[in-house]
Amino acid sequence: MAKLHLICGNCGCNDMWEWKHNPEFFDDDELIDDENVFLFCRNCATIHSLNDNAKKN
Ligand SMILES: [Zn+2]
């Protein structure tokens, strides 16, 4: 079985992840992006966007 380790680049925490998915992201009612996947580190409250690293097929 493959193992994946995720480590927060900000604080080094590796076990307090929360996954978020926003199909549409609006800023002042303007559509900025239509697909946003985030990993949220609950240890340091940093939001890591996966849009650049993991494109939707
Ligand atoms: Zn962190």
N, CA, C, O and the ligand as a Tripos MOL2 file, in Angstrom:
@<TRIPOS>MOLECULE
protein
  229   227    58     0     0
PROTEIN
NO_CHARGES

@<TRIPOS>ATOM
      1 N           0.8430   -1.1960    0.0000 N.3       1 MET1
      2 CA          0.0000    0.0000    0.0000 C.3       1 MET1
      3 C           0.8790    1.2480    0.0000 C.2       1 MET1
      4 O           1.7910    1.3800    0.8170 O.2       1 MET1
      5 N           0.5920    2.1580   -0.9270 N.am      2 ALA2
      6 CA          1.3880    3.3830   -1.0330 C.3       2 ALA2
      7 C           1.1230    4.3020    0.1500 C.2       2 ALA2
      8 O           0.0120    4.3500    0.6790 O.2       2 ALA2
      9 N           2.1410    5.0180    0.5500 N.am      3 LYS3
     10 CA          1.9990    5.9660    1.6530 C.3       3 LYS3
     11 C           2.2510    7.3710    1.1500 C.2       3 LYS3
     12 O           3.1950    7.6130    0.3970 O.2       3 LYS3
     13 N           1.4170    8.2830    1.5620 N.am      4 LEU4
     14 CA          1.5740    9.6910    1.2200 C.3       4 LEU4
     15 C           1.7240   10.4840    2.5120 C.2       4 LEU4
     16 O           0.8870   10.3950    3.4100 O.2       4 LEU4
     17 N           2.8010   11.2620    2.5940 N.am      5 HIS5
     18 CA          3.0090   12.1020    3.7620 C.3       5 HIS5
     19 C           2.8610   13.5560    3.3440 C.2       5 HIS5
     20 O           3.4850   13.9920    2.3760 O.2       5 HIS5
     21 N           2.0570   14.2920    4.0500 N.am      6 LEU6
     22 CA          1.8960   15.7210    3.8020 C.3       6 LEU6
     23 C           2.4450   16.4790    5.0010 C.2       6 LEU6
     24 O           2.0570   16.2330    6.1430 O.2       6 LEU6
     25 N           3.3570   17.4070    4.7200 N.am      7 ILE7
     26 CA          3.9440   18.2170    5.7900 C.3       7 ILE7
     27 C           3.7270   19.6870    5.4500 C.2       7 ILE7
     28 O           4.0650   20.1340    4.3540 O.2       7 ILE7
     29 N           3.1770   20.4170    6.3710 N.am      8 CYS8
     30 CA          2.9430   21.8490    6.1600 C.3       8 CYS8
     31 C           4.2840   22.5700    6.0230 C.2       8 CYS8
     32 O           5.1350   22.4900    6.9090 O.2       8 CYS8
     33 N           4.4630   23.2790    4.8980 N.am      9 GLY9
     34 CA          5.7120   24.0060    4.6750 C.3       9 GLY9
     35 C           5.8600   25.2010    5.5950 C.2       9 GLY9
     36 O           6.9460   25.7750    5.6860 O.2       9 GLY9
     37 N           4.8070   25.5840    6.2700 N.am     10 ASN10
     38 CA          4.8660   26.7440    7.1420 C.3      10 ASN10
     39 C           5.2770   26.3680    8.5630 C.2      10 ASN10
     40 O           6.1100   27.0410    9.1710 O.2      10 ASN10
     41 N           4.6890   25.2860    9.0920 N.am     11 CYS11
     42 CA          4.9560   24.9720   10.5010 C.3      11 CYS11
     43 C           5.5120   23.5560   10.7070 C.2      11 CYS11
     44 O           5.9600   23.2270   11.8050 O.2      11 CYS11
     45 N           5.4890   22.7190    9.6680 N.am     12 GLY12
     46 CA          6.0450   21.3780    9.7960 C.3      12 GLY12
     47 C           5.0810   20.3430   10.3390 C.2      12 GLY12
     48 O           5.4380   19.1720   10.4720 O.2      12 GLY12
     49 N           3.8700   20.7570   10.6520 N.am     13 CYS13
     50 CA          2.8710   19.8320   11.1640 C.3      13 CYS13
     51 C           2.4470   18.8700   10.0490 C.2      13 CYS13
     52 O           2.4140   19.2440    8.8770 O.2      13 CYS13
     53 N           2.1280   17.6390   10.4220 N.am     14 ASN14
     54 CA          1.7640   16.6650    9.3830 C.3      14 ASN14
     55 C           0.4760   15.9050    9.6760 C.2      14 ASN14
     56 O           0.1620   14.9600    8.9520 O.2      14 ASN14
     57 N          -0.2700   16.2690   10.6890 N.am     15 ASP15
     58 CA         -1.4420   15.4650   11.0240 C.3      15 ASP15
     59 C          -2.6740   16.2890   11.4020 C.2      15 ASP15
     60 O          -3.5800   15.7920   12.0710 O.2      15 ASP15
     61 N          -2.6980   17.5430   10.9700 N.am     16 MET16
     62 CA         -3.8760   18.3550   11.3080 C.3      16 MET16
     63 C          -4.4910   18.9550   10.0440 C.2      16 MET16
     64 O          -4.8880   20.1210   10.0280 O.2      16 MET16
     65 N          -4.5620   18.1540    8.9990 N.am     17 TRP17
     66 CA         -5.0710   18.6450    7.7190 C.3      17 TRP17
     67 C          -6.5880   18.6260    7.6610 C.2      17 TRP17
     68 O          -7.2520   17.7460    8.2090 O.2      17 TRP17
     69 N          -7.0980   19.6190    6.9840 N.am     18 GLU18
     70 CA         -8.5190   19.6780    6.6810 C.3      18 GLU18
     71 C          -8.6350   19.9700    5.1880 C.2      18 GLU18
     72 O          -7.9520   20.8530    4.6700 O.2      18 GLU18
     73 N          -9.4820   19.2440    4.5130 N.am     19 TRP19
     74 CA         -9.6220   19.3520    3.0680 C.3      19 TRP19
     75 C         -10.8120   20.2050    2.7270 C.2      19 TRP19
     76 O         -11.8890   20.0410    3.3010 O.2      19 TRP19
     77 N         -10.6210   21.1340    1.7760 N.am     20 LYS20
     78 CA        -11.7300   21.9850    1.3580 C.3      20 LYS20
     79 C         -11.7920   22.0120   -0.1550 C.2      20 LYS20
     80 O         -10.7700   21.9990   -0.8410 O.2      20 LYS20
     81 N         -13.0010   22.0500   -0.6510 N.am     21 HIS21
     82 CA        -13.2020   22.1560   -2.0900 C.3      21 HIS21
     83 C         -14.2720   23.1950   -2.3680 C.2      21 HIS21
     84 O         -15.4050   23.0750   -1.9030 O.2      21 HIS21
     85 N         -13.9030   24.2180   -3.1330 N.am     22 ASN22
     86 CA        -14.8710   25.2180   -3.5570 C.3      22 ASN22
     87 C         -14.9990   25.1350   -5.0690 C.2      22 ASN22
     88 O         -14.0560   25.4790   -5.7820 O.2      22 ASN22
     89 N         -16.1430   24.6850   -5.5750 N.am     23 PRO23
     90 CA        -16.2910   24.5790   -7.0200 C.3      23 PRO23
     91 C         -16.1890   25.9280   -7.7160 C.2      23 PRO23
     92 O         -15.7740   25.9980   -8.8730 O.2      23 PRO23
     93 N         -16.5650   27.0020   -7.0220 N.am     24 GLU24
     94 CA        -16.4350   28.3440   -7.5900 C.3      24 GLU24
     95 C         -15.9250   29.2820   -6.5090 C.2      24 GLU24
     96 O         -16.3510   29.2170   -5.3560 O.2      24 GLU24
     97 N         -15.0030   30.1590   -6.9040 N.am     25 PHE25
     98 CA        -14.4380   31.0980   -5.9460 C.3      25 PHE25
     99 C         -14.7480   32.5150   -6.4000 C.2      25 PHE25
    100 O         -14.3320   32.9400   -7.4770 O.2      25 PHE25
    101 N         -15.4770   33.2330   -5.5730 N.am     26 PHE26
    102 CA        -15.8650   34.5990   -5.9160 C.3      26 PHE26
    103 C         -15.1350   35.5900   -5.0210 C.2      26 PHE26
    104 O         -14.9020   35.3310   -3.8410 O.2      26 PHE26
    105 N         -14.7750   36.7460   -5.6130 N.am     27 ASP27
    106 CA        -14.2150   37.8540   -4.8450 C.3      27 ASP27
    107 C         -14.9790   39.1030   -5.2670 C.2      27 ASP27
    108 O         -14.8830   39.5180   -6.4220 O.2      27 ASP27
    109 N         -15.7180   39.6960   -4.3760 N.am     28 ASP28
    110 CA        -16.5810   40.8320   -4.6940 C.3      28 ASP28
    111 C         -17.4890   40.5210   -5.8650 C.2      28 ASP28
    112 O         -17.6130   41.3210   -6.7920 O.2      28 ASP28
    113 N         -18.1250   39.3610   -5.8230 N.am     29 ASP29
    114 CA        -19.0800   38.9190   -6.8310 C.3      29 ASP29
    115 C         -18.4550   38.6670   -8.2020 C.2      29 ASP29
    116 O         -19.1740   38.4220   -9.1700 O.2      29 ASP29
    117 N         -17.1210   38.7250   -8.2950 N.am     30 GLU30
    118 CA        -16.4540   38.4270   -9.5610 C.3      30 GLU30
    119 C         -15.9020   37.0050   -9.4870 C.2      30 GLU30
    120 O         -15.2230   36.6410   -8.5270 O.2      30 GLU30
    121 N         -16.2010   36.2090  -10.5090 N.am     31 LEU31
    122 CA        -15.7200   34.8350  -10.5360 C.3      31 LEU31
    123 C         -14.2180   34.8290  -10.8010 C.2      31 LEU31
    124 O         -13.7790   35.1930  -11.8920 O.2      31 LEU31
    125 N         -13.4350   34.4210   -9.8170 N.am     32 ILE32
    126 CA        -11.9800   34.4210   -9.9420 C.3      32 ILE32
    127 C         -11.4950   33.1000  -10.5180 C.2      32 ILE32
    128 O         -10.6420   33.0740  -11.4060 O.2      32 ILE32
    129 N         -12.0390   32.0160  -10.0110 N.am     33 ASP33
    130 CA        -11.5800   30.7020  -10.4280 C.3      33 ASP33
    131 C         -12.7500   29.7500  -10.2890 C.2      33 ASP33
    132 O         -13.5650   29.8990   -9.3780 O.2      33 ASP33
    133 N         -12.8440   28.7870  -11.1650 N.am     34 ASP34
    134 CA        -14.0090   27.9160  -11.1050 C.3      34 ASP34
    135 C         -13.6980   26.5710  -10.4750 C.2      34 ASP34
    136 O         -14.5530   25.6850  -10.4700 O.2      34 ASP34
    137 N         -12.5130   26.4000   -9.9510 N.am     35 GLU35
    138 CA        -12.2030   25.1510   -9.2550 C.3      35 GLU35
    139 C         -11.0950   25.4220   -8.2590 C.2      35 GLU35
    140 O          -9.9890   25.8010   -8.6430 O.2      35 GLU35
    141 N         -11.3810   25.2310   -6.9870 N.am     36 ASN36
    142 CA        -10.3750   25.4900   -5.9690 C.3      36 ASN36
    143 C         -10.3580   24.3580   -4.9510 C.2      36 ASN36
    144 O         -11.3740   24.0240   -4.3410 O.2      36 ASN36
    145 N          -9.1720   23.7780   -4.7870 N.am     37 VAL37
    146 CA         -8.9930   22.7300   -3.7900 C.3      37 VAL37
    147 C          -7.9340   23.2190   -2.8070 C.2      37 VAL37
    148 O          -6.8380   23.6280   -3.1900 O.2      37 VAL37
    149 N          -8.2980   23.1620   -1.5370 N.am     38 PHE38
    150 CA         -7.3850   23.6490   -0.5180 C.3      38 PHE38
    151 C          -7.0950   22.5770    0.5150 C.2      38 PHE38
    152 O          -7.9550   21.7560    0.8360 O.2      38 PHE38
    153 N          -5.8760   22.5910    1.0330 N.am     39 LEU39
    154 CA         -5.5770   21.8820    2.2640 C.3      39 LEU39
    155 C          -5.3410   22.9500    3.3230 C.2      39 LEU39
    156 O          -4.5320   23.8610    3.1470 O.2      39 LEU39
    157 N          -6.0600   22.8160    4.4130 N.am     40 PHE40
    158 CA         -5.9710   23.7870    5.4890 C.3      40 PHE40
    159 C          -5.2410   23.1550    6.6610 C.2      40 PHE40
    160 O          -5.6750   22.1260    7.1790 O.2      40 PHE40
    161 N          -4.1300   23.7620    7.0890 N.am     41 CYS41
    162 CA         -3.3910   23.2740    8.2460 C.3      41 CYS41
    163 C          -4.0160   23.8830    9.4980 C.2      41 CYS41
    164 O          -3.9490   25.0940    9.7080 O.2      41 CYS41
    165 N          -4.6200   23.0400   10.3220 N.am     42 ARG42
    166 CA         -5.2960   23.5390   11.5260 C.3      42 ARG42
    167 C          -4.2990   23.9130   12.6080 C.2      42 ARG42
    168 O          -4.6700   24.5470   13.5950 O.2      42 ARG42
    169 N          -3.0330   23.5290   12.4400 N.am     43 ASN43
    170 CA         -2.0280   23.8770   13.4470 C.3      43 ASN43
    171 C          -1.6190   25.3440   13.3400 C.2      43 ASN43
    172 O          -1.4950   26.0290   14.3560 O.2      43 ASN43
    173 N          -1.4070   25.8340   12.1050 N.am     44 CYS44
    174 CA         -0.9370   27.2130   11.9470 C.3      44 CYS44
    175 C          -1.9100   28.0520   11.1290 C.2      44 CYS44
    176 O          -1.6300   29.2150   10.8380 O.2      44 CYS44
    177 N          -3.0620   27.4680   10.7490 N.am     45 ALA45
    178 CA         -4.1220   28.1840   10.0450 C.3      45 ALA45
    179 C          -3.7030   28.6520    8.6560 C.2      45 ALA45
    180 O          -4.2250   29.6480    8.1550 O.2      45 ALA45
    181 N          -2.7610   27.9400    8.0280 N.am     46 THR46
    182 CA         -2.3690   28.2790    6.6630 C.3      46 THR46
    183 C          -3.2370   27.5100    5.6770 C.2      46 THR46
    184 O          -3.5090   26.3240    5.8650 O.2      46 THR46
    185 N          -3.6680   28.1990    4.6220 N.am     47 ILE47
    186 CA         -4.4300   27.5650    3.5570 C.3      47 ILE47
    187 C          -3.4870   27.3200    2.3770 C.2      47 ILE47
    188 O          -2.9010   28.2590    1.8380 O.2      47 ILE47
    189 N          -3.3470   26.0640    1.9850 N.am     48 HIS48
    190 CA         -2.5000   25.6970    0.8560 C.3      48 HIS48
    191 C          -3.3950   25.3490   -0.3300 C.2      48 HIS48
    192 O          -4.1940   24.4150   -0.2650 O.2      48 HIS48
    193 N          -3.2550   26.1020   -1.4000 N.am     49 SER49
    194 CA         -4.0350   25.8050   -2.6030 C.3      49 SER49
    195 C          -3.3510   24.7100   -3.4020 C.2      49 SER49
    196 O          -2.1290   24.7100   -3.5540 O.2      49 SER49
    197 N          -4.1470   23.7750   -3.9120 N.am     50 LEU50
    198 CA         -3.5840   22.7000   -4.7360 C.3      50 LEU50
    199 C          -3.8130   22.9420   -6.2200 C.2      50 LEU50
    200 O          -3.4800   22.0900   -7.0430 O.2      50 LEU50
    201 N          -4.3700   24.0760   -6.5660 N.am     51 ASN51
    202 CA         -4.7280   24.3100   -7.9650 C.3      51 ASN51
    203 C          -3.5330   24.2030   -8.9040 C.2      51 ASN51
    204 O          -3.6680   23.6520   -9.9960 O.2      51 ASN51
    205 N          -2.3720   24.7100   -8.5140 N.am     52 ASP52
    206 CA         -1.2120   24.7020   -9.3980 C.3      52 ASP52
    207 C          -0.5250   23.3490   -9.4300 C.2      52 ASP52
    208 O           0.1390   23.0160  -10.4110 O.2      52 ASP52
    209 N          -0.6750   22.5720   -8.3810 N.am     53 ASN53
    210 CA          0.0420   21.3160   -8.3000 C.3      53 ASN53
    211 C          -0.7900   20.0980   -8.7110 C.2      53 ASN53
    212 O          -0.2450   19.0780   -9.1320 O.2      53 ASN53
    213 N          -2.0900   20.2140   -8.5880 N.am     54 ALA54
    214 CA         -2.9420   19.0740   -8.8920 C.3      54 ALA54
    215 C          -4.1120   19.5570   -9.7400 C.2      54 ALA54
    216 O          -5.1740   19.9120   -9.2290 O.2      54 ALA54
    217 N          -3.8860   19.5570  -11.0380 N.am     55 LYS55
    218 CA         -4.9200   20.0290  -11.9620 C.3      55 LYS55
    219 C          -6.0410   19.0080  -12.0720 C.2      55 LYS55
    220 O          -5.8310   17.7990  -11.9800 O.2      55 LYS55
    221 N          -7.2310   19.5390  -12.2710 N.am     56 LYS56
    222 CA         -8.3750   18.6700  -12.4940 C.3      56 LYS56
    223 C          -8.2630   18.0760  -13.9010 C.2      56 LYS56
    224 O          -7.9250   18.7880  -14.8470 O.2      56 LYS56
    225 N          -8.5430   16.7850  -14.0430 N.am     57 ASN57
    226 CA         -8.4620   16.1390  -15.3650 C.3      57 ASN57
    227 C          -9.6130   16.5990  -16.2450 C.2      57 ASN57
    228 O          -9.7220   16.1700  -17.3940 O.2      57 ASN57
    229 ZN          0.9570   24.4500    9.3880 Zn       58 ZN58
@<TRIPOS>BOND
     1     1     2 1
     2     2     3 1
     3     3     4 2
     4     3     5 am
     5     5     6 1
     6     6     7 1
     7     7     8 2
     8     7     9 am
     9     9    10 1
    10    10    11 1
    11    11    12 2
    12    11    13 am
    13    13    14 1
    14    14    15 1
    15    15    16 2
    16    15    17 am
    17    17    18 1
    18    18    19 1
    19    19    20 2
    20    19    21 am
    21    21    22 1
    22    22    23 1
    23    23    24 2
    24    23    25 am
    25    25    26 1
    26    26    27 1
    27    27    28 2
    28    27    29 am
    29    29    30 1
    30    30    31 1
    31    31    32 2
    32    31    33 am
    33    33    34 1
    34    34    35 1
    35    35    36 2
    36    35    37 am
    37    37    38 1
    38    38    39 1
    39    39    40 2
    40    39    41 am
    41    41    42 1
    42    42    43 1
    43    43    44 2
    44    43    45 am
    45    45    46 1
    46    46    47 1
    47    47    48 2
    48    47    49 am
    49    49    50 1
    50    50    51 1
    51    51    52 2
    52    51    53 am
    53    53    54 1
    54    54    55 1
    55    55    56 2
    56    55    57 am
    57    57    58 1
    58    58    59 1
    59    59    60 2
    60    59    61 am
    61    61    62 1
    62    62    63 1
    63    63    64 2
    64    63    65 am
    65    65    66 1
    66    66    67 1
    67    67    68 2
    68    67    69 am
    69    69    70 1
    70    70    71 1
    71    71    72 2
    72    71    73 am
    73    73    74 1
    74    74    75 1
    75    75    76 2
    76    75    77 am
    77    77    78 1
    78    78    79 1
    79    79    80 2
    80    79    81 am
    81    81    82 1
    82    82    83 1
    83    83    84 2
    84    83    85 am
    85    85    86 1
    86    86    87 1
    87    87    88 2
    88    87    89 am
    89    89    90 1
    90    90    91 1
    91    91    92 2
    92    91    93 am
    93    93    94 1
    94    94    95 1
    95    95    96 2
    96    95    97 am
    97    97    98 1
    98    98    99 1
    99    99   100 2
   100    99   101 am
   101   101   102 1
   102   102   103 1
   103   103   104 2
   104   103   105 am
   105   105   106 1
   106   106   107 1
   107   107   108 2
   108   107   109 am
   109   109   110 1
   110   110   111 1
   111   111   112 2
   112   111   113 am
   113   113   114 1
   114   114   115 1
   115   115   116 2
   116   115   117 am
   117   117   118 1
   118   118   119 1
   119   119   120 2
   120   119   121 am
   121   121   122 1
   122   122   123 1
   123   123   124 2
   124   123   125 am
   125   125   126 1
   126   126   127 1
   127   127   128 2
   128   127   129 am
   129   129   130 1
   130   130   131 1
   131   131   132 2
   132   131   133 am
   133   133   134 1
   134   134   135 1
   135   135   136 2
   136   135   137 am
   137   137   138 1
   138   138   139 1
   139   139   140 2
   140   139   141 am
   141   141   142 1
   142   142   143 1
   143   143   144 2
   144   143   145 am
   145   145   146 1
   146   146   147 1
   147   147   148 2
   148   147   149 am
   149   149   150 1
   150   150   151 1
   151   151   152 2
   152   151   153 am
   153   153   154 1
   154   154   155 1
   155   155   156 2
   156   155   157 am
   157   157   158 1
   158   158   159 1
   159   159   160 2
   160   159   161 am
   161   161   162 1
   162   162   163 1
   163   163   164 2
   164   163   165 am
   165   165   166 1
   166   166   167 1
   167   167   168 2
   168   167   169 am
   169   169   170 1
   170   170   171 1
   171   171   172 2
   172   171   173 am
   173   173   174 1
   174   174   175 1
   175   175   176 2
   176   175   177 am
   177   177   178 1
   178   178   179 1
   179   179   180 2
   180   179   181 am
   181   181   182 1
   182   182   183 1
   183   183   184 2
   184   183   185 am
   185   185   186 1
   186   186   187 1
   187   187   188 2
   188   187   189 am
   189   189   190 1
   190   190   191 1
   191   191   192 2
   192   191   193 am
   193   193   194 1
   194   194   195 1
   195   195   196 2
   196   195   197 am
   197   197   198 1
   198   198   199 1
   199   199   200 2
   200   199   201 am
   201   201   202 1
   202   202   203 1
   203   203   204 2
   204   203   205 am
   205   205   206 1
   206   206   207 1
   207   207   208 2
   208   207   209 am
   209   209   210 1
   210   210   211 1
   211   211   212 2
   212   211   213 am
   213   213   214 1
   214   214   215 1
   215   215   216 2
   216   215   217 am
   217   217   218 1
   218   218   219 1
   219   219   220 2
   220   219   221 am
   221   221   222 1
   222   222   223 1
   223   223   224 2
   224   223   225 am
   225   225   226 1
   226   226   227 1
   227   227   228 2
@<TRIPOS>SUBSTRUCTURE
     1 MET1         2 RESIDUE 1 A MET
     2 ALA2         6 RESIDUE 1 A ALA
     3 LYS3        10 RESIDUE 1 A LYS
     4 LEU4        14 RESIDUE 1 A LEU
     5 HIS5        18 RESIDUE 1 A HIS
     6 LEU6        22 RESIDUE 1 A LEU
     7 ILE7        26 RESIDUE 1 A ILE
     8 CYS8        30 RESIDUE 1 A CYS
     9 GLY9        34 RESIDUE 1 A GLY
    10 ASN10       38 RESIDUE 1 A ASN
    11 CYS11       42 RESIDUE 1 A CYS
    12 GLY12       46 RESIDUE 1 A GLY
    13 CYS13       50 RESIDUE 1 A CYS
    14 ASN14       54 RESIDUE 1 A ASN
    15 ASP15       58 RESIDUE 1 A ASP
    16 MET16       62 RESIDUE 1 A MET
    17 TRP17       66 RESIDUE 1 A TRP
    18 GLU18       70 RESIDUE 1 A GLU
    19 TRP19       74 RESIDUE 1 A TRP
    20 LYS20       78 RESIDUE 1 A LYS
    21 HIS21       82 RESIDUE 1 A HIS
    22 ASN22       86 RESIDUE 1 A ASN
    23 PRO23       90 RESIDUE 1 A PRO
    24 GLU24       94 RESIDUE 1 A GLU
    25 PHE25       98 RESIDUE 1 A PHE
    26 PHE26      102 RESIDUE 1 A PHE
    27 ASP27      106 RESIDUE 1 A ASP
    28 ASP28      110 RESIDUE 1 A ASP
    29 ASP29      114 RESIDUE 1 A ASP
    30 GLU30      118 RESIDUE 1 A GLU
    31 LEU31      122 RESIDUE 1 A LEU
    32 ILE32      126 RESIDUE 1 A ILE
    33 ASP33      130 RESIDUE 1 A ASP
    34 ASP34      134 RESIDUE 1 A ASP
    35 GLU35      138 RESIDUE 1 A GLU
    36 ASN36      142 RESIDUE 1 A ASN
    37 VAL37      146 RESIDUE 1 A VAL
    38 PHE38      150 RESIDUE 1 A PHE
    39 LEU39      154 RESIDUE 1 A LEU
    40 PHE40      158 RESIDUE 1 A PHE
    41 CYS41      162 RESIDUE 1 A CYS
    42 ARG42      166 RESIDUE 1 A ARG
    43 ASN43      170 RESIDUE 1 A ASN
    44 CYS44      174 RESIDUE 1 A CYS
    45 ALA45      178 RESIDUE 1 A ALA
    46 THR46      182 RESIDUE 1 A THR
    47 ILE47      186 RESIDUE 1 A ILE
    48 HIS48      190 RESIDUE 1 A HIS
    49 SER49      194 RESIDUE 1 A SER
    50 LEU50      198 RESIDUE 1 A LEU
    51 ASN51      202 RESIDUE 1 A ASN
    52 ASP52      206 RESIDUE 1 A ASP
    53 ASN53      210 RESIDUE 1 A ASN
    54 ALA54      214 RESIDUE 1 A ALA
    55 LYS55      218 RESIDUE 1 A LYS
    56 LYS56      222 RESIDUE 1 A LYS
    57 ASN57      226 RESIDUE 1 A ASN
    58 ZN58       229 GROUP 0 **** ****
